[in-house]
Amino acid sequence: MFGTYLSRFIILKYFLLRKRKSIRAKGTALHFEKSFKIKKCFKNISKNLYGRAIQSHKNP
């Protein structure tokens, strides 16, 4: 469980980094807004995954 969370987190980080580069290249406010929403969504997902991972670690 915890291993899958870590790999997912790395993939998300990589995705966000790629997103950021594309924003810099295009430089539009619309793109920035979209990526911000995506980032917020991913933050919530990763928080949930982290919480679940800790719970499963405590109660196997």
C-alpha positions in Angstrom: 0.0 0.0 0.0 2.7 2.5 1.0 4.9 1.6 -1.9 2.1 2.3 -4.4 1.4 5.6 -2.7 5.1 6.6 -3.1 5.2 5.7 -6.8 2.0 7.5 -7.5 3.3 10.6 -5.7 6.5 10.5 -7.8 4.4 10.2 -11.0 2.2 13.2 -9.9 5.2 15.3 -9.1 6.7 14.5 -12.5 3.4 15.4 -14.2 3.1 18.7 -12.3 6.7 19.6 -13.2 5.9 18.9 -16.9 2.8 21.0 -16.6 4.7 23.9 -15.1 7.2 23.9 -18.0 4.4 24.0 -20.5 2.8 27.0 -18.7 6.1 28.8 -18.8 6.4 28.1 -22.5 2.8 29.3 -23.3 2.6 32.0 -20.7 -1.2 32.3 -20.7 -3.3 33.0 -17.7 -5.9 30.4 -18.7 -3.4 27.6 -18.7 -2.1 28.7 -15.3 -5.7 28.7 -13.9 -6.3 25.2 -15.3 -3.1 23.8 -13.9 -3.9 25.4 -10.5 -7.2 23.5 -10.4 -5.5 20.3 -11.4 -2.8 20.8 -8.8 -5.5 21.4 -6.1 -7.2 18.2 -7.1 -4.0 16.2 -7.0 -3.2 17.7 -3.5 -6.5 16.4 -2.2 -6.0 13.0 -3.8 -2.5 12.6 -2.4 -3.7 13.7 1.1 -6.4 11.0 1.0 -3.9 8.4 -0.2 -1.4 9.4 2.5 -4.1 9.2 5.2 -5.2 5.8 4.0 -1.6 4.5 3.9 -1.0 5.6 7.5 -4.3 4.0 8.6 -3.5 0.7 6.9 0.0 0.9 8.5 -1.5 1.3 12.0 -4.2 -1.4 11.5 -2.9 -4.1 9.2 
